[in-house]
Amino acid sequence: MSANFQSLANFIWSVADAENIPLKENVVSYFLREVRPYVADAWIDCETLDEQDGGIGKVGYEINFNRVFFHYRPPRPLAEIDAELAEVEKRILALLREVTE
């Protein structure tokens, strides 16, 4: 692979990015409002079209499973964790004594 091709590939990879646009949002208005003010040389790849509707970009949906299934459990009290660590440390030291004797 030539050095010029590799540097071009690295450049394309570094500038290529994707946005998750809300499903019912217009791609161009979202781009002008949320992307263009922060990245002046950003552009929309109008050649990539969705297979289903023929619109700009690929249409899909991201489901955040953490939002749906995650249940917060507060951490255990610090004293309980310290006591457990002390027990584990004692077992490790006992095992090390067996090996070194």
MOPAC internal coordinates of N, CA, C and O (Angstrom, degrees):
PM7 1SCF
backbone

  N    0.0000 0     0.00 0     0.00 0    0    0    0
  C    1.4486 1     0.00 0     0.00 0    1    0    0
  C    1.5246 1   107.56 1     0.00 0    2    1    0
  O    1.2310 1   120.30 1   -48.37 1    3    2    1
  N    1.3189 1   117.02 1   131.63 1    3    2    1
  C    1.4595 1   120.25 1  -177.61 1    5    3    2
  C    1.5217 1   110.54 1   -73.19 1    6    5    3
  O    1.2310 1   121.80 1   -23.23 1    7    6    5
  N    1.3463 1   114.15 1   156.77 1    7    6    5
  C    1.4644 1   119.76 1  -179.59 1    9    7    6
  C    1.5231 1   110.85 1   -65.39 1   10    9    7
  O    1.2310 1   120.25 1   143.21 1   11   10    9
  N    1.3517 1   117.12 1   -36.79 1   11   10    9
  C    1.4633 1   120.06 1   179.47 1   13   11   10
  C    1.5247 1   111.60 1   -63.83 1   14   13   11
  O    1.2310 1   120.60 1   136.64 1   15   14   13
  N    1.3342 1   116.47 1   -43.36 1   15   14   13
  C    1.4633 1   120.33 1   179.39 1   17   15   14
  C    1.5195 1   110.52 1   -63.53 1   18   17   15
  O    1.2310 1   120.52 1   136.57 1   19   18   17
  N    1.3482 1   116.62 1   -43.43 1   19   18   17
  C    1.4674 1   120.60 1  -179.16 1   21   19   18
  C    1.5235 1   110.75 1   -63.02 1   22   21   19
  O    1.2310 1   120.14 1   137.17 1   23   22   21
  N    1.3476 1   117.34 1   -42.83 1   23   22   21
  C    1.4653 1   118.82 1  -179.68 1   25   23   22
  C    1.5331 1   110.52 1   -67.49 1   26   25   23
  O    1.2310 1   120.02 1   143.97 1   27   26   25
  N    1.3290 1   117.57 1   -36.03 1   27   26   25
  C    1.4656 1   120.89 1   176.75 1   29   27   26
  C    1.5305 1   110.02 1   -65.57 1   30   29   27
  O    1.2310 1   120.39 1   136.92 1   31   30   29
  N    1.3290 1   116.86 1   -43.08 1   31   30   29
  C    1.4670 1   120.56 1   178.77 1   33   31   30
  C    1.5255 1   110.49 1   -62.39 1   34   33   31
  O    1.2310 1   119.85 1   138.18 1   35   34   33
  N    1.3279 1   117.90 1   -41.82 1   35   34   33
  C    1.4640 1   121.10 1   178.20 1   37   35   34
  C    1.5237 1   110.93 1   -64.27 1   38   37   35
  O    1.2310 1   120.27 1   140.65 1   39   38   37
  N    1.3581 1   117.09 1   -39.35 1   39   38   37
  C    1.4567 1   120.60 1   178.81 1   41   39   38
  C    1.5269 1   110.63 1   -63.95 1   42   41   39
  O    1.2310 1   120.68 1   133.22 1   43   42   41
  N    1.3209 1   116.30 1   -46.78 1   43   42   41
  C    1.4636 1   119.91 1  -179.67 1   45   43   42
  C    1.5215 1   110.14 1   -61.93 1   46   45   43
  O    1.2310 1   120.07 1   137.45 1   47   46   45
  N    1.3312 1   117.46 1   -42.55 1   47   46   45
  C    1.4662 1   121.07 1   179.92 1   49   47   46
  C    1.5159 1   110.65 1   -63.31 1   50   49   47
  O    1.2310 1   120.04 1   141.25 1   51   50   49
  N    1.3473 1   117.53 1   -38.75 1   51   50   49
  C    1.4614 1   119.75 1  -175.88 1   53   51   50
  C    1.5270 1   112.14 1   -73.27 1   54   53   51
  O    1.2310 1   119.56 1   151.76 1   55   54   53
  N    1.3371 1   118.45 1   -28.24 1   55   54   53
  C    1.4581 1   119.52 1  -179.18 1   57   55   54
  C    1.5258 1   112.54 1   -95.65 1   58   57   55
  O    1.2310 1   120.11 1   163.89 1   59   58   57
  N    1.3206 1   117.39 1   -16.11 1   59   58   57
  C    1.4632 1   120.26 1   179.61 1   61   59   58
  C    1.5223 1   108.73 1   -74.96 1   62   61   59
  O    1.2310 1   120.94 1   -50.11 1   63   62   61
  N    1.3046 1   115.81 1   129.89 1   63   62   61
  C    1.4559 1   120.47 1   179.53 1   65   63   62
  C    1.5208 1   107.26 1  -148.10 1   66   65   63
  O    1.2310 1   120.38 1   -12.23 1   67   66   65
  N    1.2997 1   116.89 1   167.77 1   67   66   65
  C    1.4575 1   120.92 1  -179.84 1   69   67   66
  C    1.5168 1   108.82 1  -133.15 1   70   69   67
  O    1.2310 1   120.99 1   -26.27 1   71   70   69
  N    1.2960 1   115.71 1   153.73 1   71   70   69
  C    1.4582 1   122.64 1   177.09 1   73   71   70
  C    1.5156 1   108.58 1  -121.01 1   74   73   71
  O    1.2310 1   120.75 1   -38.00 1   75   74   73
  N    1.3151 1   116.18 1   142.00 1   75   74   73
  C    1.4649 1   120.84 1   170.82 1   77   75   74
  C    1.5187 1   106.73 1   -93.72 1   78   77   75
  O    1.2310 1   120.88 1   -73.18 1   79   78   77
  N    1.3078 1   115.92 1   106.82 1   79   78   77
  C    1.4644 1   122.09 1  -176.67 1   81   79   78
  C    1.5283 1   108.40 1   -99.07 1   82   81   79
  O    1.2310 1   119.95 1   -45.25 1   83   82   81
  N    1.3319 1   117.70 1   134.75 1   83   82   81
  C    1.4623 1   118.89 1   177.58 1   85   83   82
  C    1.5256 1   111.31 1   -51.67 1   86   85   83
  O    1.2310 1   120.77 1   -37.43 1   87   86   85
  N    1.3201 1   116.12 1   142.57 1   87   86   85
  C    1.4525 1   122.81 1  -170.21 1   89   87   86
  C    1.5292 1   113.81 1   -55.69 1   90   89   87
  O    1.2310 1   119.72 1   140.23 1   91   90   89
  N    1.3109 1   118.14 1   -39.77 1   91   90   89
  C    1.4737 1   120.44 1  -176.18 1   93   91   90
  C    1.5251 1   112.72 1   -95.61 1   94   93   91
  O    1.2310 1   120.29 1  -171.74 1   95   94   93
  N    1.3325 1   117.06 1     8.26 1   95   94   93
  C    1.4689 1   121.84 1  -178.51 1   97   95   94
  C    1.5206 1   110.19 1   -87.57 1   98   97   95
  O    1.2310 1   120.39 1   -37.15 1   99   98   97
  N    1.3287 1   116.86 1   142.85 1   99   98   97
  C    1.4544 1   122.18 1   174.69 1  101   99   98
  C    1.5246 1   108.46 1   -72.90 1  102  101   99
  O    1.2310 1   120.24 1   -49.92 1  103  102  101
  N    1.3256 1   117.15 1   130.08 1  103  102  101
  C    1.4570 1   122.32 1  -174.41 1  105  103  102
  C    1.5246 1   111.11 1   -60.59 1  106  105  103
  O    1.2310 1   119.81 1   133.63 1  107  106  105
  N    1.3131 1   117.96 1   -46.37 1  107  106  105
  C    1.4634 1   121.28 1  -175.95 1  109  107  106
  C    1.5231 1   111.18 1   -67.62 1  110  109  107
  O    1.2310 1   119.82 1   135.66 1  111  110  109
  N    1.3309 1   117.95 1   -44.34 1  111  110  109
  C    1.4701 1   119.35 1  -179.95 1  113  111  110
  C    1.5257 1   110.74 1   -65.58 1  114  113  111
  O    1.2310 1   120.08 1   141.06 1  115  114  113
  N    1.3331 1   117.44 1   -38.94 1  115  114  113
  C    1.4648 1   120.59 1   176.02 1  117  115  114
  C    1.5249 1   110.21 1   -60.92 1  118  117  115
  O    1.2310 1   120.71 1   134.05 1  119  118  117
  N    1.3203 1   116.24 1   -45.95 1  119  118  117
  C    1.4549 1   121.85 1  -179.06 1  121  119  118
  C    1.5335 1   110.81 1   -59.38 1  122  121  119
  O    1.2310 1   120.46 1   132.52 1  123  122  121
  N    1.3299 1   116.73 1   -47.48 1  123  122  121
  C    1.4588 1   120.61 1  -178.39 1  125  123  122
  C    1.5245 1   112.25 1   -65.52 1  126  125  123
  O    1.2310 1   120.52 1   145.70 1  127  126  125
  N    1.3259 1   116.60 1   -34.30 1  127  126  125
  C    1.4600 1   120.60 1  -177.95 1  129  127  126
  C    1.5281 1   113.36 1   -83.70 1  130  129  127
  O    1.2310 1   119.99 1   138.79 1  131  130  129
  N    1.3350 1   117.63 1   -41.21 1  131  130  129
  C    1.4664 1   120.90 1  -170.10 1  133  131  130
  C    1.5288 1   115.17 1  -104.19 1  134  133  131
  O    1.2310 1   119.89 1   158.15 1  135  134  133
  N    1.3241 1   117.82 1   -21.85 1  135  134  133
  C    1.4666 1   119.60 1  -174.62 1  137  135  134
  C    1.5205 1   111.69 1  -110.63 1  138  137  135
  O    1.2310 1   120.49 1   126.18 1  139  138  137
  N    1.3110 1   116.66 1   -53.82 1  139  138  137
  C    1.4665 1   121.24 1  -173.34 1  141  139  138
  C    1.5354 1   114.10 1   -54.32 1  142  141  139
  O    1.2310 1   118.54 1   140.09 1  143  142  141
  N    1.3498 1   120.39 1   -39.91 1  143  142  141
  C    1.4724 1   118.91 1   179.88 1  145  143  142
  C    1.5316 1   113.53 1   -62.29 1  146  145  143
  O    1.2310 1   119.88 1   157.03 1  147  146  145
  N    1.3268 1   117.83 1   -22.97 1  147  146  145
  C    1.4585 1   121.06 1  -175.17 1  149  147  146
  C    1.5221 1   113.03 1  -104.26 1  150  149  147
  O    1.2310 1   120.17 1   154.91 1  151  150  149
  N    1.3294 1   117.27 1   -25.09 1  151  150  149
  C    1.4657 1   121.82 1  -179.64 1  153  151  150
  C    1.5229 1   107.04 1  -131.73 1  154  153  151
  O    1.2310 1   121.15 1   -83.25 1  155  154  153
  N    1.3314 1   115.40 1    96.75 1  155  154  153
  C    1.4638 1   120.68 1  -172.49 1  157  155  154
  C    1.5222 1   113.39 1   -63.15 1  158  157  155
  O    1.2310 1   119.96 1   148.31 1  159  158  157
  N    1.3312 1   117.68 1   -31.69 1  159  158  157
  C    1.4677 1   119.57 1  -177.05 1  161  159  158
  C    1.5308 1   112.52 1   -98.85 1  162  161  159
  O    1.2310 1   120.04 1  -161.77 1  163  162  161
  N    1.3173 1   117.53 1    18.23 1  163  162  161
  C    1.4657 1   120.94 1   178.48 1  165  163  162
  C    1.5223 1   109.79 1   -70.98 1  166  165  163
  O    1.2310 1   120.79 1   -25.68 1  167  166  165
  N    1.3152 1   116.10 1   154.32 1  167  166  165
  C    1.4569 1   121.48 1  -179.11 1  169  167  166
  C    1.5143 1   109.90 1  -147.51 1  170  169  167
  O    1.2310 1   120.84 1   -18.56 1  171  170  169
  N    1.3174 1   116.00 1   161.44 1  171  170  169
  C    1.4648 1   122.41 1   177.66 1  173  171  170
  C    1.5163 1   108.07 1  -103.91 1  174  173  171
  O    1.2310 1   120.75 1   -49.28 1  175  174  173
  N    1.3240 1   116.17 1   130.72 1  175  174  173
  C    1.4612 1   121.20 1   176.80 1  177  175  174
  C    1.5217 1   107.98 1   -81.09 1  178  177  175
  O    1.2310 1   121.02 1   -83.38 1  179  178  177
  N    1.3154 1   115.66 1    96.62 1  179  178  177
  C    1.4707 1   120.67 1  -176.75 1  181  179  178
  C    1.5253 1   112.65 1   -79.39 1  182  181  179
  O    1.2310 1   120.26 1   173.59 1  183  182  181
  N    1.3351 1   117.10 1    -6.41 1  183  182  181
  C    1.4678 1   119.97 1   178.96 1  185  183  182
  C    1.5263 1   112.14 1   -83.36 1  186  185  183
  O    1.2310 1   120.40 1   158.32 1  187  186  185
  N    1.3449 1   116.85 1   -21.68 1  187  186  185
  C    1.4570 1   120.41 1   178.16 1  189  187  186
  C    1.5238 1   107.91 1   -85.68 1  190  189  187
  O    1.2310 1   121.12 1   -69.22 1  191  190  189
  N    1.3180 1   115.47 1   110.78 1  191  190  189
  C    1.4607 1   120.87 1  -177.63 1  193  191  190
  C    1.5236 1   110.51 1  -115.55 1  194  193  191
  O    1.2310 1   120.75 1   -30.75 1  195  194  193
  N    1.3101 1   116.17 1   149.25 1  195  194  193
  C    1.4548 1   121.27 1   178.43 1  197  195  194
  C    1.5235 1   109.85 1   -72.59 1  198  197  195
  O    1.2310 1   120.45 1   -41.42 1  199  198  197
  N    1.3159 1   116.74 1   138.58 1  199  198  197
  C    1.4672 1   121.22 1  -178.06 1  201  199  198
  C    1.5286 1   112.44 1   -68.44 1  202  201  199
  O    1.2310 1   120.19 1   149.73 1  203  202  201
  N    1.3263 1   117.25 1   -30.27 1  203  202  201
  C    1.4689 1   120.80 1  -175.83 1  205  203  202
  C    1.5246 1   113.03 1   -81.17 1  206  205  203
  O    1.2310 1   120.78 1   128.15 1  207  206  205
  N    1.3487 1   116.12 1   -51.85 1  207  206  205
  C    1.4681 1   118.31 1  -173.87 1  209  207  206
  C    1.5226 1   114.35 1  -109.64 1  210  209  207
  O    1.2310 1   119.63 1   173.74 1  211  210  209
  N    1.3277 1   118.32 1    -6.26 1  211  210  209
  C    1.4524 1   121.29 1   178.38 1  213  211  210
  C    1.5153 1   114.09 1    74.22 1  214  213  211
  O    1.2310 1   120.15 1  -173.32 1  215  214  213
  N    1.3306 1   117.32 1     6.68 1  215  214  213
  C    1.4625 1   121.16 1   179.21 1  217  215  214
  C    1.5212 1   111.58 1   -78.51 1  218  217  215
  O    1.2310 1   121.28 1    -9.90 1  219  218  217
  N    1.3340 1   115.16 1   170.10 1  219  218  217
  C    1.4641 1   121.04 1  -179.87 1  221  219  218
  C    1.5188 1   109.68 1   -65.32 1  222  221  219
  O    1.2310 1   120.59 1   -46.32 1  223  222  221
  N    1.3246 1   116.48 1   133.68 1  223  222  221
  C    1.4594 1   122.03 1   176.34 1  225  223  222
  C    1.5135 1   112.87 1    80.49 1  226  225  223
  O    1.2310 1   121.13 1    -6.25 1  227  226  225
  N    1.3095 1   115.43 1   173.75 1  227  226  225
  C    1.4571 1   121.61 1   179.47 1  229  227  226
  C    1.5145 1   109.08 1   -96.45 1  230  229  227
  O    1.2310 1   120.44 1   -47.37 1  231  230  229
  N    1.3122 1   116.77 1   132.63 1  231  230  229
  C    1.4534 1   121.88 1  -179.64 1  233  231  230
  C    1.5205 1   108.64 1   -93.69 1  234  233  231
  O    1.2310 1   121.15 1   -47.64 1  235  234  233
  N    1.2974 1   115.40 1   132.36 1  235  234  233
  C    1.4526 1   121.75 1   177.70 1  237  235  234
  C    1.5106 1   108.26 1  -159.99 1  238  237  235
  O    1.2310 1   120.86 1    -1.21 1  239  238  237
  N    1.2938 1   115.96 1   178.79 1  239  238  237
  C    1.4512 1   119.24 1   179.86 1  241  239  238
  C    1.5113 1   108.72 1  -138.12 1  242  241  239
  O    1.2310 1   120.66 1   -44.82 1  243  242  241
  N    1.3154 1   116.34 1   135.18 1  243  242  241
  C    1.4613 1   121.87 1   179.50 1  245  243  242
  C    1.5205 1   108.52 1  -103.69 1  246  245  243
  O    1.2310 1   120.93 1   -55.55 1  247  246  245
  N    1.3159 1   115.83 1   124.45 1  247  246  245
  C    1.4578 1   120.56 1   178.55 1  249  247  246
  C    1.5224 1   107.66 1  -104.26 1  250  249  247
  O    1.2310 1   120.76 1   -59.85 1  251  250  249
  N    1.3169 1   116.16 1   120.15 1  251  250  249
  C    1.4545 1   121.36 1   179.66 1  253  251  250
  C    1.5291 1   108.30 1   -86.25 1  254  253  251
  O    1.2310 1   120.78 1   -82.35 1  255  254  253
  N    1.3331 1   116.11 1    97.65 1  255  254  253
  C    1.4593 1   120.52 1  -176.80 1  257  255  254
  C    1.5254 1   112.05 1   -65.89 1  258  257  255
  O    1.2310 1   120.04 1   150.39 1  259  258  257
  N    1.3318 1   117.53 1   -29.61 1  259  258  257
  C    1.4601 1   119.11 1   177.33 1  261  259  258
  C    1.5178 1   111.07 1   -62.31 1  262  261  259
  O    1.2310 1   120.33 1   140.57 1  263  262  261
  N    1.2996 1   116.97 1   -39.43 1  263  262  261
  C    1.4647 1   120.19 1   179.96 1  265  263  262
  C    1.5228 1   110.73 1   -64.34 1  266  265  263
  O    1.2310 1   120.13 1   145.22 1  267  266  265
  N    1.3278 1   117.36 1   -34.78 1  267  266  265
  C    1.4572 1   121.36 1  -175.78 1  269  267  266
  C    1.5284 1   111.91 1   -85.03 1  270  269  267
  O    1.2310 1   120.34 1   136.23 1  271  270  269
  N    1.3478 1   116.95 1   -43.77 1  271  270  269
  C    1.4604 1   119.89 1  -169.36 1  273  271  270
  C    1.5216 1   115.61 1  -107.79 1  274  273  271
  O    1.2310 1   119.12 1   166.82 1  275  274  273
  N    1.3152 1   119.28 1   -13.18 1  275  274  273
  C    1.4555 1   120.94 1  -176.18 1  277  275  274
  C    1.5220 1   111.35 1   -73.25 1  278  277  275
  O    1.2310 1   120.96 1   -48.93 1  279  278  277
  N    1.3126 1   115.77 1   131.07 1  279  278  277
  C    1.4606 1   121.61 1   175.49 1  281  279  278
  C    1.5191 1   107.53 1  -121.33 1  282  281  279
  O    1.2310 1   120.86 1   -60.78 1  283  282  281
  N    1.3144 1   115.95 1   119.22 1  283  282  281
  C    1.4577 1   121.15 1  -177.54 1  285  283  282
  C    1.5239 1   110.33 1   -67.09 1  286  285  283
  O    1.2310 1   121.67 1   -48.45 1  287  286  285
  N    1.3214 1   114.41 1   131.55 1  287  286  285
  C    1.4654 1   120.82 1   171.71 1  289  287  286
  C    1.5148 1   106.94 1  -121.59 1  290  289  287
  O    1.2310 1   119.85 1   -60.12 1  291  290  289
  N    1.3267 1   117.90 1   119.88 1  291  290  289
  C    1.4677 1   119.26 1  -178.94 1  293  291  290
  C    1.5270 1   110.31 1   -64.43 1  294  293  291
  O    1.2310 1   120.26 1   -30.43 1  295  294  293
  N    1.3237 1   117.12 1   149.57 1  295  294  293
  C    1.4648 1   119.75 1   179.50 1  297  295  294
  C    1.5245 1   111.09 1   -64.02 1  298  297  295
  O    1.2310 1   122.21 1   -25.04 1  299  298  297
  N    1.3364 1   113.37 1   154.96 1  299  298  297
  C    1.4668 1   118.23 1   178.50 1  301  299  298
  C    1.5270 1   109.29 1   -68.14 1  302  301  299
  O    1.2310 1   120.21 1   -19.39 1  303  302  301
  N    1.3319 1   117.20 1   160.61 1  303  302  301
  C    1.4682 1   119.91 1   176.86 1  305  303  302
  C    1.5298 1   110.52 1   -59.95 1  306  305  303
  O    1.2310 1   120.42 1   -34.38 1  307  306  305
  N    1.3188 1   116.80 1   145.62 1  307  306  305
  C    1.4561 1   122.06 1  -177.19 1  309  307  306
  C    1.5258 1   111.80 1   -60.15 1  310  309  307
  O    1.2310 1   119.71 1   143.28 1  311  310  309
  N    1.3070 1   118.17 1   -36.72 1  311  310  309
  C    1.4675 1   121.36 1   179.80 1  313  311  310
  C    1.5298 1   110.69 1   -62.11 1  314  313  311
  O    1.2310 1   120.43 1   140.37 1  315  314  313
  N    1.3193 1   116.79 1   -39.63 1  315  314  313
  C    1.4639 1   121.10 1   178.79 1  317  315  314
  C    1.5327 1   110.96 1   -65.22 1  318  317  315
  O    1.2310 1   120.61 1   137.44 1  319  318  317
  N    1.3253 1   116.44 1   -42.56 1  319  318  317
  C    1.4645 1   120.62 1   178.63 1  321  319  318
  C    1.5231 1   110.72 1   -65.25 1  322  321  319
  O    1.2310 1   120.24 1   136.55 1  323  322  321
  N    1.3263 1   117.15 1   -43.45 1  323  322  321
  C    1.4713 1   121.05 1   178.20 1  325  323  322
  C    1.5241 1   111.35 1   -60.36 1  326  325  323
  O    1.2310 1   120.06 1   138.70 1  327  326  325
  N    1.3363 1   117.49 1   -41.30 1  327  326  325
  C    1.4611 1   121.28 1   179.90 1  329  327  326
  C    1.5254 1   110.30 1   -64.62 1  330  329  327
  O    1.2310 1   120.22 1   138.06 1  331  330  329
  N    1.3290 1   117.18 1   -41.94 1  331  330  329
  C    1.4594 1   120.81 1   178.71 1  333  331  330
  C    1.5206 1   111.22 1   -64.57 1  334  333  331
  O    1.2310 1   120.39 1   138.51 1  335  334  333
  N    1.3172 1   116.87 1   -41.49 1  335  334  333
  C    1.4714 1   120.31 1   178.47 1  337  335  334
  C    1.5298 1   111.16 1   -64.48 1  338  337  335
  O    1.2310 1   120.34 1   142.14 1  339  338  337
  N    1.3219 1   116.96 1   -37.86 1  339  338  337
  C    1.4679 1   120.51 1   178.02 1  341  339  338
  C    1.5258 1   110.47 1   -63.04 1  342  341  339
  O    1.2310 1   120.19 1   138.94 1  343  342  341
  N    1.3415 1   117.24 1   -41.06 1  343  342  341
  C    1.4674 1   120.86 1   178.00 1  345  343  342
  C    1.5244 1   111.31 1   -64.03 1  346  345  343
  O    1.2310 1   120.71 1   135.75 1  347  346  345
  N    1.3203 1   116.25 1   -44.25 1  347  346  345
  C    1.4645 1   120.32 1   179.90 1  349  347  346
  C    1.5282 1   109.88 1   -63.83 1  350  349  347
  O    1.2310 1   120.65 1   139.42 1  351  350  349
  N    1.3163 1   116.36 1   -40.58 1  351  350  349
  C    1.4698 1   120.45 1   178.59 1  353  351  350
  C    1.5311 1   110.56 1   -61.79 1  354  353  351
  O    1.2310 1   119.97 1   139.54 1  355  354  353
  N    1.3342 1   117.65 1   -40.46 1  355  354  353
  C    1.4674 1   120.77 1   178.03 1  357  355  354
  C    1.5232 1   111.08 1   -63.06 1  358  357  355
  O    1.2310 1   120.32 1   137.84 1  359  358  357
  N    1.3496 1   117.00 1   -42.16 1  359  358  357
  C    1.4693 1   119.86 1   178.80 1  361  359  358
  C    1.5238 1   111.25 1   -64.48 1  362  361  359
  O    1.2310 1   120.21 1   139.61 1  363  362  361
  N    1.3243 1   117.21 1   -40.39 1  363  362  361
  C    1.4653 1   120.47 1   178.96 1  365  363  362
  C    1.5186 1   110.60 1   -63.86 1  366  365  363
  O    1.2310 1   120.30 1   135.49 1  367  366  365
  N    1.3130 1   117.03 1   -44.51 1  367  366  365
  C    1.4706 1   120.38 1   179.00 1  369  367  366
  C    1.5225 1   111.25 1   -62.98 1  370  369  367
  O    1.2310 1   120.23 1   141.41 1  371  370  369
  N    1.3319 1   117.16 1   -38.59 1  371  370  369
  C    1.4674 1   120.28 1   178.01 1  373  371  370
  C    1.5261 1   109.89 1   -64.14 1  374  373  371
  O    1.2310 1   119.87 1   136.75 1  375  374  373
  N    1.3156 1   117.85 1   -43.25 1  375  374  373
  C    1.4654 1   121.16 1   178.29 1  377  375  374
  C    1.5237 1   111.30 1   -63.94 1  378  377  375
  O    1.2310 1   120.25 1   139.80 1  379  378  377
  N    1.3091 1   117.13 1   -40.20 1  379  378  377
  C    1.4747 1   120.40 1   178.00 1  381  379  378
  C    1.5266 1   111.24 1   -64.68 1  382  381  379
  O    1.2310 1   120.61 1   141.79 1  383  382  381
  N    1.3367 1   116.43 1   -38.21 1  383  382  381
  C    1.4682 1   119.19 1   177.64 1  385  383  382
  C    1.5258 1   110.88 1   -62.99 1  386  385  383
  O    1.2310 1   120.46 1   140.12 1  387  386  385
  N    1.3440 1   116.73 1   -39.88 1  387  386  385
  C    1.4726 1   120.40 1   178.32 1  389  387  386
  C    1.5221 1   111.45 1   -61.83 1  390  389  387
  O    1.2310 1   120.65 1   140.62 1  391  390  389
  N    1.3094 1   116.36 1   -39.38 1  391  390  389
  C    1.4603 1   120.91 1  -177.35 1  393  391  390
  C    1.5243 1   111.53 1   -72.96 1  394  393  391
  O    1.2310 1   120.57 1   141.49 1  395  394  393
  N    1.3319 1   116.51 1   -38.51 1  395  394  393
  C    1.4640 1   119.73 1  -175.04 1  397  395  394
  C    1.5206 1   112.88 1   -83.95 1  398  397  395
  O    1.2310 1   118.64 1   165.61 1  399  398  397
  N    1.3203 1   120.20 1   -14.39 1  399  398  397
  C    1.4737 1   121.78 1  -179.47 1  401  399  398
  C    1.5083 1   111.58 1   -87.02 1  402  401  399
  O    1.2310 1   120.10 1   180.00 1  403  402  401

